[in-house]
Amino acid sequence: MPIQKEAEVVVIGAGLTGMTLAHNLRKRNVDFLVLERSGTLGGVINTVEKNGFIYETGPNTGVLGNEFVMDLFDELAGYCKLEVAGNSVNKRYIVKNGRMEPMPAGLISGITTPLFSFGDKLRILGEPFRRPGTKPNETLDQLVIRRMGKSFLNYAVDPFILGVYAGDPSYLVPKYALPKLYNLEQKYGSFIGGHIKMAREKKKSGIVTRANRKIFSVEGGLANLTKALYNSAGNEKFIISTNGIEVQPVIEGYVVKGIINNEEVSIKAKKVVTTIGAHELPRVVPFIEGAVLNSISNLLYARVVQVSLGFKKWQGHTIDSFGGLIPFRENRDILGILFPSAFLKNRAPEGGALLSVFLGGVRKSYIFDLSDTEIQDIVKKEVSQLMGLKEFHPDLFHISRYHHAIPQYGADCEARFKAVETIQEKYKGLYIAGNLRNGIGMADRIKQGFELLGELGF
């Protein structure tokens, strides 16, 4: 006989979205439970303290991209403390011909940089006068070449996309993947002109926002954010290591079943929210028609390997920036190198350095399948060359692999979003959330965790 439970809302998945929603449900005194298949909370967020280093095995940072992030940290005061990155984070590098070149930060550096061709530097002057695109599903590479030129695609946009999506500009569609960029052109007719006009409008309106788009973490690591959410929502509301989670519709709601400590548990709920990956939905909601569900579950993901490198005594190039990105056309075996110890506190011993090296992605997915030894050889070669290390003897070398690391927002988004609406319309009380919609960043996940309250009717 299964253990019987009841809750007004069951949340499936204890990643950042699910935990933020749990925090908000607790504020509204809603009776809820959160089920998590793994034995940990926070999804891919995980901080490790080892050998004098504090490193992340998932996302390293977030962006203060909306007011919901600021509201959440206000509400979690006493549980955890926001850490805004130091000023060195504003300096970034792009690799060209094996050298780390500073990313232009203004007009003068944009003219003098070796990253862009002379022709494209002249072409950029005409960008405000070009007509907006008319194809909603135009890919990112098509958009950038049309407005700014190929060298801007190769040495500005492509490395940026590798850093955010580990993706391919010829697959990603700005309307879905970079909606703010897309809307700049559609609303104002230009990236440059739109940015100027938008700044003027914001100043004229007098609206002050705390969403300054600065890079953030949490003092002591991002895991302290999930711990804070766990405590604020109530630890009794989370059930981890729940195997075989499956949802079935019944009269006046749903039954959510799972196996906990070899015992079957059955939870009756009025509403169910899934925040899991798109690829997991077929096993969790098997009652949904295959054709509709396939429009969601066929979502393409980038497979990513992250290597955390720690040196107690750093003897390479000066580390004074956010990091360096590697354009795909440079034909190297890493996507980029992040320098957390340069802009976050206490991440490495004094005089040392903490680096995060990223490999794989959509266009070099095969790297994910390489052995640890092969990964180590690649990292040794690439980091030594790019960072000027004569000897490679790290005091920390940790490999993390993510098969479903980052969803790719391509032309299939339209069908996916429509399928979500169709499901939610047909099955009242069932909500399909998570990073399969509404963005992939930490700020997007926090925002969705707040907005779901409205969708749920609270």
C-alpha positions in Angstrom: 0.0 0.0 0.0 1.6 3.3 -1.1 2.1 6.1 1.4 -0.6 8.7 0.8 0.0 12.4 0.9 -1.8 15.6 -0.2 -0.7 19.1 -1.3 -2.2 22.0 -3.1 0.8 22.2 -5.4 3.5 19.7 -6.2 6.7 21.1 -7.8 8.8 18.6 -9.7 12.4 19.6 -9.8 14.5 21.4 -7.2 16.7 23.5 -9.5 16.7 27.3 -9.2 13.3 27.7 -10.8 11.6 25.1 -8.5 13.3 26.4 -5.4 12.5 30.0 -6.1 8.9 29.0 -6.7 8.9 27.1 -3.4 10.2 30.2 -1.6 7.3 32.2 -3.0 4.7 29.6 -2.3 5.8 29.6 1.3 5.4 33.3 1.5 1.8 32.9 0.3 1.1 30.1 2.8 0.3 27.7 0.0 0.5 24.0 0.9 3.2 22.5 -1.4 5.8 19.8 -1.8 8.9 19.7 -4.0 10.1 16.4 -5.5 13.6 16.0 -6.7 15.0 12.9 -8.4 18.6 13.5 -7.5 20.1 13.4 -4.0 20.9 17.1 -4.0 19.2 20.4 -4.4 19.9 23.3 -6.7 20.0 21.4 -10.0 23.4 22.0 -11.6 24.3 24.7 -9.0 27.0 23.2 -6.7 29.9 24.8 -4.8 32.9 22.9 -3.6 35.5 24.0 -1.0 38.7 22.1 -1.4 42.4 22.5 -0.9 42.1 26.3 -0.3 39.8 26.9 -3.3 36.1 27.6 -3.6 34.9 26.6 -7.0 31.6 25.9 -8.8 30.9 22.7 -10.7 27.9 24.3 -12.4 27.2 27.9 -13.3 29.9 30.3 -12.0 28.0 33.5 -12.0 24.7 35.2 -12.8 23.7 38.6 -14.1 21.5 41.1 -12.2 19.2 41.2 -15.2 15.9 42.0 -13.6 14.3 43.3 -10.4 13.2 39.8 -9.3 16.8 38.9 -8.6 17.2 41.9 -6.4 13.9 41.2 -4.7 14.9 37.6 -4.0 18.2 38.6 -2.3 16.3 41.2 -0.2 14.0 38.5 1.0 16.9 36.1 1.7 18.8 38.6 3.8 20.1 36.8 6.8 20.2 33.5 4.8 22.8 34.5 2.2 24.6 37.6 0.9 24.8 38.8 -2.6 28.3 39.3 -4.0 28.7 41.7 -6.9 31.8 41.0 -9.0 34.8 43.3 -8.7 35.6 45.9 -11.4 38.1 43.5 -13.2 35.0 41.7 -14.5 34.5 44.5 -17.0 37.7 43.6 -18.8 37.4 40.7 -21.2 39.5 39.0 -23.9 38.9 37.4 -27.2 41.5 35.0 -28.7 42.7 35.8 -32.2 45.7 34.1 -33.8 46.6 32.6 -30.5 46.7 35.9 -28.6 44.4 37.3 -26.0 43.1 40.5 -27.4 41.1 42.9 -25.2 37.4 43.2 -26.2 36.6 46.7 -27.3 34.9 48.8 -24.6 34.3 52.0 -26.6 34.6 53.8 -29.9 38.3 54.3 -29.9 39.1 50.7 -28.9 36.6 49.5 -31.5 38.5 51.4 -34.2 41.9 50.3 -33.2 41.2 46.6 -32.2 42.7 43.9 -34.5 39.6 41.8 -34.0 37.6 43.4 -36.7 38.3 44.0 -40.4 38.8 47.6 -41.7 35.8 47.2 -43.9 33.5 46.1 -41.1 34.8 49.0 -38.9 33.6 51.4 -41.7 30.4 49.3 -42.2 29.4 49.8 -38.6 29.0 53.5 -39.2 26.1 52.7 -41.5 24.4 50.3 -39.0 21.9 52.8 -37.7 20.6 53.4 -41.2 20.0 49.9 -42.3 16.4 48.6 -42.5 15.2 46.2 -39.8 14.9 42.5 -40.7 11.6 41.0 -41.8 12.2 37.3 -41.1 11.2 36.4 -37.5 13.2 33.1 -37.7 16.3 34.7 -39.1 19.3 33.1 -37.5 21.9 35.0 -35.4 24.7 34.7 -38.0 22.4 36.1 -40.7 21.3 39.0 -38.6 24.9 40.0 -37.5 26.3 39.7 -41.0 23.5 41.8 -42.4 23.9 44.6 -39.9 27.5 44.5 -38.9 29.7 42.3 -41.0 31.4 38.9 -40.8 34.3 39.9 -38.6 31.9 41.1 -36.0 30.2 37.8 -36.2 33.5 35.8 -35.9 35.2 37.8 -33.2 32.4 39.4 -31.2 29.1 37.6 -31.4 30.4 34.0 -32.0 32.6 34.0 -28.9 29.8 35.6 -26.9 27.4 32.9 -27.9 30.0 30.2 -27.0 30.2 31.8 -23.6 26.4 32.0 -23.0 24.9 29.1 -25.0 28.0 27.0 -26.0 26.0 27.2 -29.2 26.1 27.9 -32.9 25.0 31.3 -34.3 23.7 29.5 -37.5 21.2 27.6 -35.3 20.2 30.2 -32.7 17.3 32.6 -33.5 17.6 36.0 -31.9 13.8 36.4 -31.5 14.0 33.6 -28.9 17.7 33.3 -27.9 18.4 37.1 -27.6 15.1 38.8 -27.5 16.5 42.1 -26.2 18.8 42.3 -29.2 16.0 41.3 -31.6 13.6 43.9 -30.2 16.2 46.7 -30.4 16.2 46.3 -34.2 12.5 45.7 -34.5 11.4 48.6 -32.3 14.2 51.1 -33.0 15.5 49.9 -36.4 19.1 49.7 -35.2 21.3 48.2 -32.5 23.4 51.4 -32.0 20.6 53.9 -32.5 18.2 51.7 -30.4 20.6 51.5 -27.5 21.0 55.3 -27.5 17.2 55.9 -27.8 16.4 53.4 -25.1 18.9 55.0 -22.7 17.3 58.4 -23.4 13.8 57.0 -22.8 14.9 55.4 -19.5 16.5 58.7 -18.3 13.5 60.7 -19.4 11.0 58.4 -17.6 12.9 58.8 -14.3 12.5 55.1 -13.5 15.3 53.8 -11.5 16.1 50.1 -11.7 18.4 48.0 -9.6 18.8 45.6 -12.5 22.1 47.0 -13.6 23.2 43.8 -15.4 26.3 43.4 -13.2 27.8 40.0 -12.7 27.0 38.4 -9.4 27.6 35.4 -7.2 27.0 34.7 -3.5 29.5 35.1 -0.7 31.0 31.6 -0.2 29.6 30.3 -3.5 26.3 29.9 -5.3 25.3 26.8 -3.3 24.6 29.2 -0.4 21.8 30.6 -2.5 20.1 27.2 -2.8 20.7 26.5 0.9 19.0 29.9 1.6 16.0 29.0 -0.5 15.9 25.6 1.1 15.7 27.1 4.6 13.3 29.9 3.6 10.9 27.6 1.9 11.1 25.0 4.7 13.2 21.9 4.6 10.3 19.7 5.4 8.8 20.7 2.0 11.5 19.0 -0.1 11.7 15.3 -0.8 14.9 14.3 -2.6 16.1 11.1 -4.1 12.6 10.4 -5.5 12.8 7.8 -8.2 10.2 7.0 -10.9 8.3 10.3 -10.6 5.2 10.1 -12.7 2.1 12.3 -13.0 -1.4 11.2 -13.8 -4.5 13.3 -14.2 -7.5 12.4 -11.9 -10.8 14.1 -11.0 -10.1 17.5 -9.5 -6.3 17.4 -10.0 -3.4 15.0 -10.3 -1.7 12.1 -8.6 2.1 12.3 -8.4 3.8 9.0 -7.7 7.3 8.2 -6.8 9.6 5.8 -5.0 11.3 7.1 -1.8 13.5 4.8 0.2 12.1 1.8 -1.7 8.6 2.8 -0.7 5.9 4.0 -3.1 4.5 7.4 -2.4 1.3 8.8 -3.9 0.6 12.5 -3.6 -2.8 14.0 -4.5 -2.4 17.6 -5.7 -4.7 20.2 -7.3 -1.8 21.7 -9.3 1.5 20.3 -10.6 4.5 22.3 -11.9 7.3 20.6 -13.8 10.6 22.5 -13.8 12.7 19.6 -15.2 14.5 19.4 -18.5 12.5 18.9 -21.7 14.1 15.5 -22.2 12.7 14.2 -19.0 9.1 15.1 -19.6 8.0 11.9 -21.5 8.7 9.7 -18.5 7.1 12.2 -16.0 3.9 13.1 -17.9 3.4 10.0 -20.1 -0.4 10.7 -20.5 0.3 13.7 -22.9 0.0 12.9 -26.6 3.3 12.0 -28.1 3.1 14.4 -31.1 2.6 17.4 -28.8 5.1 16.4 -26.2 7.7 15.7 -28.9 7.6 19.4 -29.9 9.0 20.0 -26.4 11.2 17.0 -25.7 13.1 17.2 -28.9 14.9 20.4 -27.7 18.6 20.5 -28.6 21.0 20.7 -25.7 24.7 21.6 -25.7 26.9 19.0 -24.0 29.5 20.8 -21.9 32.6 19.8 -19.9 33.8 22.2 -17.3 37.3 21.9 -15.7 38.0 23.7 -12.5 41.7 24.6 -12.3 43.4 25.8 -9.1 47.0 27.1 -8.7 48.2 28.0 -5.2 51.0 30.0 -6.8 50.1 31.5 -10.2 53.0 32.0 -12.6 51.3 32.7 -15.9 50.0 35.9 -17.5 48.4 38.4 -15.2 44.8 37.5 -14.4 42.9 40.7 -14.3 39.6 40.2 -16.1 36.4 38.2 -16.4 38.2 35.7 -18.8 38.9 34.9 -22.4 36.6 33.5 -25.1 37.7 31.5 -28.1 36.0 32.1 -31.4 35.1 28.9 -33.2 37.1 29.9 -36.3 40.3 29.8 -34.1 39.9 26.0 -34.2 41.0 25.4 -30.6 39.6 22.6 -28.3 38.2 24.8 -25.6 35.4 27.3 -25.6 36.9 29.8 -23.1 38.5 30.3 -19.8 36.9 32.1 -16.9 38.9 33.7 -14.1 36.7 33.6 -11.0 39.5 34.4 -8.5 40.0 37.7 -10.4 36.6 39.1 -9.6 35.2 37.1 -6.7 36.5 37.0 -3.1 38.3 34.2 -1.4 38.1 31.8 -4.4 41.9 31.0 -4.3 44.8 31.3 -1.8 46.6 34.6 -1.8 48.9 34.7 -4.8 47.1 31.9 -6.5 44.4 31.6 -9.2 41.2 29.7 -9.9 40.2 29.1 -13.5 37.2 27.5 -15.1 37.8 26.0 -18.5 34.9 25.1 -20.8 34.9 22.5 -23.6 32.4 20.8 -25.9 29.3 22.7 -26.9 27.1 22.2 -29.9 29.8 22.3 -32.6 32.4 20.2 -30.7 30.0 17.8 -28.9 32.4 14.9 -29.4 34.8 16.3 -26.8 32.2 15.4 -24.2 32.9 11.7 -24.9 36.6 11.9 -24.4 38.3 10.2 -21.4 39.4 12.2 -18.4 43.0 11.7 -19.5 42.2 13.2 -22.9 40.4 16.1 -21.4 43.4 16.7 -19.1 45.8 16.7 -22.1 43.6 19.2 -23.9 43.4 21.6 -21.0 47.1 21.4 -20.2 48.0 22.3 -23.8 45.4 25.0 -24.3 45.8 26.8 -20.9 49.6 26.6 -21.0 49.7 28.2 -24.5 47.1 30.9 -23.9 48.0 31.8 -20.3 51.8 31.6 -20.7 52.5 28.8 -18.3 55.9 27.2 -18.6 54.9 24.4 -16.3 51.5 22.9 -15.7 51.2 21.6 -12.2 47.7 22.6 -10.9 46.8 22.0 -7.2 43.2 21.5 -8.3 41.9 19.7 -11.4 38.2 18.8 -11.3 36.2 17.7 -14.3 32.4 18.1 -14.5 30.3 16.9 -17.4 26.8 18.0 -18.3 25.0 16.0 -21.0 22.0 18.4 -21.0 23.9 21.6 -20.1 22.3 24.4 -22.1 19.1 24.4 -24.2 19.5 25.9 -27.6 16.8 28.4 -28.6 16.4 27.9 -32.3 13.5 28.1 -34.8 11.8 25.2 -33.1 11.0 27.5 -30.1 7.7 28.6 -31.8 6.4 25.0 -31.9 7.7 24.3 -28.4 6.1 27.3 -26.8 2.8 26.6 -28.6 2.9 23.0 -27.4 3.3 24.2 -23.8 0.3 26.5 -24.2 -1.7 23.6 -25.7 -0.9 21.2 -22.9 -1.7 23.8 -20.2 -4.9 24.7 -21.8 -6.0 21.0 -22.1 -4.8 19.9 -18.7 -5.8 22.6 -16.3 -3.6 22.8 -13.3 -0.5 21.4 -15.1 2.3 23.9 -15.7 5.3 23.2 -17.9 8.2 25.4 -16.7 12.0 25.3 -16.5 14.6 26.5 -18.9 12.8 25.1 -21.9 11.0 28.4 -22.0 11.6 32.0 -20.7 15.4 32.0 -21.0 18.4 30.1 -19.7 20.2 32.4 -17.3 20.0 32.5 -13.5 18.1 35.7 -13.6 15.6 34.1 -16.0 15.1 31.2 -13.7 14.5 33.4 -10.7 12.1 35.6 -12.7 10.1 32.5 -13.7 10.0 31.3 -10.1 8.2 34.6 -9.3 6.0 34.8 -12.3 4.7 31.2 -11.8 2.9 32.5 -8.8 0.6 34.5 -11.1 0.2 31.6 -13.5 -0.8 29.4 -10.6 -3.3 32.0 -9.5 -1.7 33.0 -6.2 
